[in-house]
Amino acid sequence: MEAKDPVSLFLTRDNFLDSLLDEDDRWSPAAVRRTLQTSEAFDALFLGIVTYLTEHGHLDPADPLEVRSNVTGQLPLMIGKTFHLNISKLVKKDIKEFAAAFAVLLSLAPKTSPLALAALIPVINNMSTKLQKRLGEVCVVESIQEHYVRKAQTGATADEIAHELKDEPCRYPGQGCRYEKTGVCKIRSKSVGLVLESLKEREVVAPLTHEQPFEWRVRF
């Protein structure tokens, strides 16, 4: 089957976005670069993806000790370093989903020093693996990203998220989302609330307020 055909990739810090993501994706290489903006965030995304590939057995780096030391909280000096992997198209799809979720979460991380940002990588990595497009979770977190103002400590309510998503074109068409109907998002406020509660239980989001309607942020 086509999905099992191997894909051979050589990943570097300079080409990994173009190698793993497609221009017609919602999170295209250009969209990720616009969102992350800083070189430190870009480094963190690359290390996050290398960590994900290594932990899932897809990557056999030439110097595995270097990668392990970086995972503990040191941003890598990976310019010029190349990683080779052979993966199926199904696995590449999983990697694309992880990269998109990681970029969304990374864009919400506090603007901080490279070392502090590196320390967040395992946290963001763990969160990214928990988000599922088919349950509407990535879109809900994206909506929080679009509403959240750190200085003012204001987030997004379930009603605001539903208003933003419902009856709009599906952000990830063809991904099997339970809320997609003929290419349109049909998620309601009650369903958004259930998604938020599920993400809260998995320590991905937290309420900013103590009274209804709750405003939500991503946890770091």
C-alpha positions, 0 to 999 in steps of 0.5 A, a space after each residue: 500500500 502507498 501508506 507503507 512506502 518508505 520516505 527517506 529524509 535528511 533533516 537539518 536545522 535549516 530544512 526540517 520544516 520544508 522536509 516534514 510540512 507541506 505548503 498547503 497545510 494550515 501549519 505550513 513552513 511559512 506559517 510556523 516561521 511567522 508564528 515562532 519568530 525568534 531563532 531560540 523558538 526555532 531551535 526549540 522546535 527542531 530539538 523537540 522534533 529530534 527528541 520525538 523522533 528519537 523517543 519513537 525509534 525513528 532516528 538513529 543519530 550519528 552522536 546519540 549522546 549529544 542528543 540525550 544531553 540536549 534533551 535534559 535542558 541544553 539548547 543544541 548547537 545543531 547547525 550543520 548536523 544531519 539526521 537521516 530517517 526512513 519512515 512510512 507515509 503514515 509515520 510522516 503524517 504522525 510527525 506532521 501532527 506532532 510538529 503542528 501541535 508543538 508549534 502551537 504550544 511553543 508559540 504560547 510559551 513565555 518569552 524567556 532565556 534560551 536555557 529556560 526555553 530549553 527546560 520547557 521542551 520536555 513539557 511541550 513535547 509531552 503536551 504535543 503527544 496528547 493533542 488529537 485533531 480528531 477530537 478537536 483538541 488542536 483547534 481548541 488550543 489554537 483558539 486559546 492561543 489566538 485569545 490569550 494575552 499574557 500581560 493582562 492574564 485574559 484567556 478564552 472562554 468555551 463560548 468564545 472558542 465555539 463562536 470562533 470555530 463553529 460554522 467556519 471551514 474546518 481547520 484540518 479537513 479530512 482528518 476525521 474530526 468528530 465535529 466536521 460536517 461536510 468540511 464545516 466545523 460544527 462544534 458547540 460550546 458544550 462540546 468545547 467545555 468537554 474538550 477543555 475539561 479533558 485537556 485540564 485533566 491531562 494538565 494541558 490547559 488550566 482556568 485563569 478565573 475561579 468563576 463561570 464563565 472560565 477563561 482558559 490558558 495553556 499550562 506551562 
